[in-house]
Amino acid sequence: MSMFVKLTIAATVLVLAILAVGVYRFNMTNDDIYMVMEDGQVLQYDEAMAKADAKAQAKEAQFASREDAIESVVPSEVKPVVNASEVMLKLFSLNTANPFEVSLPDSHKAVVLTHFINVKQTEFAIGDYQDGEAKGRVLLDYLRITPLNFDPALEPDTQSDAPLQDDPQQQTMPFVAPFIVTNQGSGVFWYLGLFSLDYGHNRLQQLGSVFIGDRIEVDNIEPVYPFEAPFKVAVTYRERAADQPMTTPPSVIKTLEIGVSAAEIKALN
């Protein structure tokens, strides 16, 4: 057999082998594909995709149920306290008859927080209100209470020589905290409130509030450093896109800068 014939046969065999591999490759089914999951588990493609879809659906359902739970809270689902002063005792260790009151942003009606509730692993202090014909609830996300330090005594040139018990600036604690206002409608309106706690008189005063959004998720609240005049607080939250259905969790991340001082709070953007 001549060398040319041998080379021709070898080339033909090689081409056939390549074609066979190609045919096998392009005829692979999902059963031949495996994926490594986040937990290290190795699953077939179809099973892995089904598990991922189920996880996503469960997350959406959990978020939707959280919003529904906030809207549908009834007195039987909350844990009543002996009186409103128990809220001050739990949050600030103050034994006082003075309540924790949140002002409704539109009417400035004071709503006394009288209960505690856990909604999908988030703790709230809650109070009912009736403002004319409108009824609803205020829920304070007290685990996100963020103290603010406007005290000029921290500046070396302006340090106060007054004793602690005689210095009114040392007896107050300004702070911001997010709260929700619901009504008979479907809205879940989030606000950031500015408060001042007077330890000298065991009294709390709300100084104002800023609207954040409707049916959002607040992720973080922190002072903008360096925390100096003009003082700012940044609120990071997630909202839904314009075409995103309300049944899905909000996914658009936004940051709202809010101006604060010892006397007022206002939106900056």
C-alpha positions, 0 to 999 in steps of 0.5 A: 500500500502506497504512502498516499493511500495510507495518508488518505485512510488516516485522514478519513479516519480522523475526519470521521472521529471528529464528526462522531465527537461533534454529533455526540456533543450536539446531541447531549441532553440536560441529563448530561449537564451538571451544575454546582450549587451554592451549598456545594451540592452537584445536581443535574441541570433540570433539577438545579434549575427547578431548585433555583426557581423554587428558591426565587419563588419562595423569596418572592412569596416571603416578601409579599407575605411580609407586606401583607402581614404589615397591612393586616396586623390585628390586635390579636396578633400583637403582644400588648404591654401593661401600658405605653410607658413599657415601650419607653422602658424596653427601648430606653430603660426609662421608668416613666409614664411619658409615652413614645409618640409618633406624629402622623406626617400629614395631620401631626396627630400624635400616635402612642406606641403601645405594643410590640410585634414581630413581622417576618423577623423584623421587630416593631413597636406599634400603635393604632390611630384614628384621625377623623374617618381614617384609621390605621397603624404606625409601626416603628422599626426600633432596631434601626434607631440611629443616635446622632451626636450634635454635641459641640463638646466634642470639639476641643475649642468649645468643650463645656465645663458644666457638670454632666447633670447640669448640662442640658446638651449632655442630657438629650439624645437626638436620634433618627428611626424609620417608621411605617404608616398604614391606613385602610388602603394598600399603601405601606408608607415609610418615613424617617423620623427625627426624635430627641430623648430628654433624659433629664425629664424622661420625655421624648419629642419628635422633631419632624419626619421625611417620606422615604417611599411606599412599599420599599425595603430599608437596608441601612441608615447611617450618618454621613461622615465626617458628621459635621455641619451641615449634618447629613444622614444617608438612607439606603433602600430598595424600591420597585422599577416602574414596570415591576409588579407589586408581588415581586420584591423591590430590587432597585437600590437607591440612596436618599440623603437627608439633612438633620440638625438638633431642631429639624430634618429635611430631604436633600435630594 
